[in-house]
Amino acid sequence: MILRGILDNSLGQYCIRGYAYLNDLEKISRADLSFQRNLIAYQEGRIRGFLENNPNLFFPEVILSYQVKYDFSKSGSKSINPLGKIINGEYFRSNVDEIIFSSRKVDYKSQSDSRGTFDLKVVTVTIDNQFVEECIENESEPFLRIDGNHRLSAAKAFDSSSIKELVTPFCLILLPEKTDSDKFQKTIFHNINSKTIPLTPEEVYRVVLDDAINFSDAYLKESRDFGLHYVHARQIIENIQWGRYPKLEAILKSENGEESYRTVFVDLFWMLSEEGKLKEEPKREDVPNALHKVNIIYQEYNELNKTHNIGLLTTFLYYAYQKAYFELEWFTEWVLDNRIFEIRQSSSNDLKSIFNKIILSRERTIFISMPFGDSVTENHFTFMSNLIREINEEKKAHIKLFPLRIDKYNNGTAYKISDEILDKIASSGLLIADLTKSNPNVYHEVGYLMGLFREREHKKLNLITIVNTSHTLFQEIGFNIRAHKTIGFEDTNELKEPLKAEIVNYYFKE
């Protein structure tokens, strides 16, 4: 394997700067994972899309380091300065790893160069292919990665010639063997990533969204660098009537001139796009309605008024835009109860991911509505608890189904039972109503759930009704519930299969 580049002193460090295939640079270098990140799984697709067949592809050089090795104790070794020989343009062959450095000088003169005439050294680095294969097998590649690890990892992760054969700029920093290379590369890594002030997302998005001449809607939609979510963000920004949403305007267009509305809308539509929910032509009123809904929430709760957490606001809009008002209500409750609004900044995608897990956990709660203290129905509850435990084990449920009976529930605070019952029914995923003995409270709870069902416009009523016909006949069931399918049984052995099938179908049907 051969690398070729120009040798010069850069800010006190001797470097070889040149171009090579991305795949070759990957093969002869390794990352120190104590500080370098490996290729992140969820980023793989985005990195591949960026690197593969991209007409606008460009990125800065990959930075590697190499300790020039020479074993003076070996027979036939000479008293030399290994790095000095390379710097002076002399032939050098390491007697440790057999890497060869050879140079040729090119006269170069530039009127604008304060150094005047100097020798331009073109260095060829020759690495034995067998040595490269051994290094790969032993994970002892000779060059260490300082910057560009994700790009190099992509060459290994994707079996694509278009990525592997990308001609990539590189900088190989040459170090004396006595140098503490671990300390050096970590220091350079730190300086590269900490000594600059990165552009904010808003500054990056402004460049594209505000320039409709160079970045037309058609171009944004088709370009792999951007996408449909950029188009929707621009169209919303062009048509938004800020005066209708004063609370949000104060956050998105603050008095000190800082703006963040581009970031919010790009992130909102990106999340929808990633989930396959971004429509080609969304309804014109969807975003204004979502902004109006969230503006009311921010107006109602003073705590939200004080936060400038853009990720939090984006997540509110995410649920409002989809008209997921039940989830929006829960999200508001979660943000306030857990003081999420005190977090200065957070990722909208992370907030959504965490909260969706909370929603799933709540939905896996099965509210058991039944008379308390009756020996017959108490036996039913014991049976249902065991059945739910059996389903959890069979399905290896990551978030387990949980049977909740209000008289056995204690949240550590004093509460009014009737209010707590209605709250738990509203937040549970499924209600199993035991109509045995025709308890009026059970009928009230079923009626409340049916009212919620109509209000939320769910497609499927999250209700299962059961009745022990040895104690209550079907004809005794309230007429407005009789139309709903009810599982009748005389003993729990008859109840097991049909109830299990209903629960499994509700929670686990693909």
N, C-alpha and C positions, 0 to 999 in steps of 0.2 A: 504494500500500500504506500502511495506517495502523496504527501501534502506539499504544497508550494506556496510561498508568500514572501512579502517584503519584511526585512528585519530592520528595526529602528528602536530608538529609546523613546518611550512614551511616558512622560511625567515621572521619570526616574526608574521605570521598569522596562526591561528589554522584551520586546514582543515580536512575534511573527504574525503579520496580518495577510490573510489570503482568502481563497475560496475553495470549497471542497463539497462533495456530495454530502447531504445530510446524513445518509446512511453510514458513510465512512467515518464521520465525526462521532456518530453514535457508537460505532463498534470499538473505537479506541479510547473512549472516555467513560467515566463512571461518576455517579452522584454520591455525595455523602448525605445519606438520608437522615442524619442527625439534625440537618438544617434545610436540606433541599426537599421539596415536595415531589412525590412521585406523580405520575399522570393520574389525575383524579377521574374516577369512573364517569361521573355525570358530565365532565368536560370533554370526554373523548370525541363525541360526535361533533361538538362545536369546533374543536381543534382540527379534526379531519376536514370539516367543511371549509375552514379557513385556509388550510394548506393545499388542498387538492383542487386542481383546475380552477384556481382563482386568478382572474386576469389582473386584479389589483394587488396581488400578493407582494408584500414587502415586510421585512422585519430587521432589526439591528443585528449586529454580529453576535455569534455564540462566543462566550468567553471561557477559555480553558486555561489550565496551568500545568506546567511540567517541571519537575525537579531534574536537572541535568545530572545523571548518575555516572559515577566512575569509581571502580574499586581499586584503590592504590595498593592493596595487599596481594592482588593477583600476580602470578608470575608473568613477567613481560610488561607490566604496567610501567608507565612513564611519569615523570614529575611534570605535570601539566596543570593548567587552569582550564577545566572543561568548558565552563561557560565563556571564559575569555576567548577560547579558540573559535567558538561559534560567533561571538561578537566581532572578532577580527576577520571573519570570513574564511577561516581555515577549516579544513576537513576534520570532522570529529566523529568517532564511532564509540558509543558507550560499550564498555566491556561487561555491563550488567544486564542491559535489556537489548543490546545490539541495535539500538536506534541510531541511524546515521544522519548527520547534518553536513550538507555540502553547500557552498555558496558560489555565486558568480557576481562580480561587480559590474554595475552599469553606470557610466558617467552621466550625471544629471545636473543641469544648471537651470535655475529659475531666478529671474530678476527680482521677483517679489519675495524671495526666500532670504531671510536675514542671515542664514547660514552660508549663503553663497554656494560654491561648488562643493559637493560632498559625494562620497561613494554610496550608491544605492545598492544594497545587497539583496539579491533574490536567493532565498534559502530553499533548498529541497530537503524535506524530511522523509527518509525512507524507513519504513517499518516492515519487518519480515511478516508475511501473511500467516505463517505457521505460529509465530509468536503472538499475533493478534488472536488467533483461534484459541490458543492456550490461555490467554488472558481472559477471554470471554468465558471460557469454561470455569476458570478459577475466580471469576469476578475480581480481577486485579488489573484492570485496564490502566495503562500508564498515565493518561491525561485525566485530570480532575475537572469536573464541571463547576464553574462559578456562576455563570448566567446562561440561560437558554435550555434548562433541563427539560421543560415540557416539550419544546420543539424536537429535541433529540429523542425523547421517550416516544414521541409519535412515530418516528421512523421505525422503531422496533415494534410498536403496538399494531401498526397497520401494514398489512402485506400488500402494499400498493407501490408500484414502481414510480408513479408520479410524485409520491411523497419522498420515497427513498432517494430519488435522483434529483431532488431539488438542489441547485447550486447555492450553497449557503456561505455567507461571509463569516469568517472566524478570526479570533484573536487568541494566539497561544502565548501566554506569559511564561518566560523562561526564568527559572529560579535556581540559585546555587543549591547544591545538595544539603548544605548545612542549614538551610532555611527551614523554619518550622512551617511547613506547607499547610498544615491543618489550620493553624492560627492565621496565616496569610490569606487563604481563600475565604475563611469566614469573615475576616475583616473587610476584604474587597466586596464580598456578598452584602455585608451590612452597609457599606458605604454606597453601593449602587442602589440599594433599595430604601435607604433612609435619608440620603442627603439631597434628594430632590422633592419638590412639592408637586404631587401628581395633580393633573387636571381633575376637577369634579365631573361626575357624570353629566351634570347640566351644561358645563362648558363644552364637553364632547358632543352632546346631542345638539346644541345650538348651531354648531358648525354645519351640520347636515340638514336639520329640519328647517332652518331659516334660509337655506339656499335652494330655492325651487328650480333655479336655472341649471345648476350642475347636478342636482339630485331631484329629478322629477319624480312624481308618484310612480310612474311606470318603471323607472329605473330602480327605485327603492324596493318595489314589490318583487322584481325579478332578481335583484342582486343578492348573492349569498352572503355578502357583507352586512346586509340590512334585513329587509323582509317586510311583510305586510303590516306588522305591528308599528313600524315607523310611519307608514302611510296613514293608518288610523290616528296615530298620535298627532301628526301634522294637521289632519283635517279637523280634529277636535279643537286644537289650539287656535286655528284660524276662525272658528265659528263660536267659540265660547263667549258667553256674556257674563263677565266677571261680577258685575254688580248684583247678580242674582244670588251669589254665594259669598257673602261678605266674610264669614268666618274662615272659609277655605282660602279666599283670596289673601287674607292676612298672613296665612302660612305660606302659600305658594308664590306670592309676590310681596315679600316683606318690604317694610319701609326703608331699610338700609340698602335696597337695590338688589339683594340676593333673590334669585329666582330658582324654582325647583319644579315648576309645572311640567316641563318637558320630560324630566326624569320620571315623574309620577305616571304620566300617560304612556311613555314608552314601556316602563316596567309593567304597568297594568295590562297592556295588550300583549306584551311578551309572555306573561304568565298564562293568559288565555290561549295564546298561540301554542305554547308548549303542551297544553292539555287538549289541543284540538278543538277548542271552543271559540276560536276567533272566526267570525263569519266574514265572508268576502264583502258583503254589503250589510253592515249592522243597521238596525233601525236608528234613524237620525236622533230620536228622543232618548235612546238608552243611556247615553253618558250624561246629558243634562238631568235626567231623572235620578241617576245615581249620585251626581253631585248635589242635587237638592236634598236627597235623603240623608247623605252624610253631613251636609251642612247643618241640617236640623239636629243631628246627634251631637255635633261639635258645639252647637249653640246651647243645647240642653245641659251638657255636662261641662262645668267650668274647668275641670281637670284637663279635658282635652283641648280646651282653648289655649292653654299655656304651653302645650307641647308643639315642637317643630319637627317631630319624628316623621320624616317623609315616608319611610317604609311602612309605618303604622297607618298613615292616611291612605296609602296605596292599597293596603289590605282591606280597609273599610270599603273602598271603592270597588275592590274585586268582588266582594259579596253583594254589594248593592247593585252593581252593573248586571249581575246574573239574576237579579230579583230573588236572591236567596235570603229573604227577609228573616226567616226563622234563624238561619245561621248568623245573620248580621246581628240579630238581637242577642244571641248567645255570645258572639264575639265581643260586643259592647260590654256585656256583663263580665266576661272574662278579663278584658282589658282594665275595667274599673276595679273589680274585686282584687286583682293581683297587681295593681298599680303598674301595669305595663307601660302606661303613658309616661312614667318617670325615666324610661330608657331614652337616652338622647337620640340614638340612631339605631336602626335595626333593619335587617333585610326583609322585604315584604314576602319573599318566597319562603324564608325561614319561619316567619310568623304564621303564614298560611299553613305550612307543613305541620308545625307544632299544634296549631289549633284544630286542624283536620283530624289529628290523632285524638284530641280531646273530644271532638264531636263523635268520632267512632267509638270511643270509650263510653260516652253517654248513650249512644244508640245501642250499645251492647247490653245496657241495663234493661231488664225485663221487669216491669212493675206488675206485681201480683195483687190483684184486687179480689178480696175475699172477706167473709165474716171472721172476726177474731174470736178465739176462745171456744169454738165449736169443735168437738172431737172429730167429727166427720171431715170438715174442711181443713183442720189442722193436719190430718193424715194426708189430704191432697197436697198441701204445701210441702210436706216432707218428701212426698213422692216427686213433685215437680223440681225441687231443689236437687235431688239426686239425679233426675233425668238431665237437667241442664249441665251438671257436672260431667255426666257421661258424654254428652255431646261435645263439650269442651275438649275432653280427652281424645275422642275419636277424630275430631277435626283439627286437633293440635292448634287450637285458636291462639294466636299471638295476643290479641286483646280478647279476654274471655267474656262469655255471657255471664251476667250476674243477676240472680233473682233478688228483687227488692220488695220487702213487705214493710209498710210504713211503721208498724208498731215495733219492728225490730231494727229500725233505722235510728241512729243517733249521730248527729253531726257536731256534737260538742257544745251546742248552744240551745237556749230556750227558744222554742218556736211554736206557733199556733198550728196544731195538727192539720186542720182543714186547709190552711194555706200551703203547708208543706206538701200535702198530698197532691194538690193541683199542680204545684211546681214540679214535683217529681214525675207526674203523669206527662206534663208538657215536655220534659227533657228526656224521658225514656224513649227507647227505640220501639218497644213493643209492650202491649198490655195484655195480660192473660186474666180474664174475668171469670171467677168461679160463681156461676149463677145458682149454685145449690143453696137451698133455703131462701132464695129470693130476697136477699138482703138489700134494703133500700139504698144504703151507702154505695154498694157495688153498682147499682143501677145509675146512681148519680155520677159516679166516676166514669162509667161507660158513656153516659150522655155528654159529659165534659169532653172526653176524647173525641167523640163524633163531631162536636162543635169545632174543636181544633182542626179536625180533618177537613171540614168545609172551609174554614178560614184560611188554612195553609194551601188548599188546593192540591193535596197530595193525590197521587194516582191510586194508591193502595192503602186501605184502612189498616193501620197497625194494631189490629185487635184479634185476639183468639178467645172465643168463649167456650166454656166447658160446663157440663151439668151432670151431676150424679142422679140418674133417673130413678134410683131406688128411693130417693128422698124428694125429688122435685121433677114433676112430669114436664115434657116439652110444652104441653098446653098451658102450663103455669108461667112460662117465660113471657115477659112483657111483649106486647104485640109489635112494638116498634123495633125490637131486637130479633124477633123470630125470623125475619128475612135474612139475617146474617147467619152464616154457617156456624152451627154449634156442635161440638163433639159431645155426644152422649155416652155414658158408661155406667155400669153397675158396680164395677170394682176397678181399681187402678191398673190391673193387668190389661183390661180392655182399653184403657186410656193411653197406654205407653206408645204404641206404634203410630196411631193417628196424630197425637200431640207432637211426638218427635218429628214426624214428617213435616208438620206445619212449621215448626221452629226452624228446622234445617232448610226448608224451602224459603223461608223468609230471610234468613241470614246468610246462607251459604250457596244458594242457587246461582250458578254462573250467568 
